[in-house]
Amino acid sequence: ILEEWCGLQRCGSNEELSGSALEKRMLSLVGPLRSKRICVTRGGEGAALLCRNHDGSYAFCEHCGYELPSSGGDSDTVGA
């Protein structure tokens, strides 16, 4: 939804939701959103975080998430 609000083309495949492709998509949202940090949560596939450093560069990191024992209900493993 954010991509549409910012006039960007929606993601076409899961390949665009990880690695350098995702980092590029997140960087394209920084300007329109005027944000220093963007977090993309991917359910059971973990999350990605893009943060602006003090020097104006950006740091990108991903985590595949944690597997939790089933407790009979949904669990928020990212906390975003």
N, C-alpha and C positions, 0 to 999 in steps of 0.2 A: 504494500500500500504506500509506504514512504517513497518508493521509487516513482510511482505514478504521480504523487503530489509534487515531486521535484522534476517532473517532465522526463524521467529516464525510462528506458525500455525495461519491461519486467524480465526477470530471470527466466531463461528458457529451459534449463536443465539442472540436474543436481551437480554436474561438474562445475557450475558457476557458483556453487555454495561452499567451496573449500579452496584452500591454498591461495595462490597469487591471483586467481580469478576473483575470488571473494574479496581479497584485499583491495583490488582495483575497484570493485563495485562499491565497497565501503568508502574509499577515498572520494568517489564521485558524489557521495552524499554529504561529505563534510561541508563544502561551500554552501549549498542550498539550505542545509539545516543549521549552519553556523554553530557547529558542535565541536567540542574538544575530544569527545569520546563517543564511540558507537559500539554497541554490543549486539551481535546477531545470535539469537538462541536457536538451536536446531533440534529441540526435543531430545530424544535418545541419542542423537549424533553429536551432542556437546554444544559448544559455543565458540564464537570468535570475538575478539576485542581489538579495537583500533583506538589508540590514545595519542594525543598530540604531546610531544616533548617540549621542554622549555625553549629549545632552539628552533622550534617550528617544524621539525621533522615529525614523522609518525612512526609509532611502534605497533606492529601487528602480531597478535598471537592467537593460537587456536588450541582448544582442548577437546578431546574426543568424548569427554564426560566420564561419569563413574557408573558402574553397574551396582545397583542397590538390591538387597534382598527384597522380594515381594512382600509388601505389608498389607496387601488386599485393597490398596487404593493407589491413586496417582501421587507421585512425589515430585517436588520441584528440586532438581539436582543442580541447577545453575544459580538460582537465587536472584535472577535479574528482575 
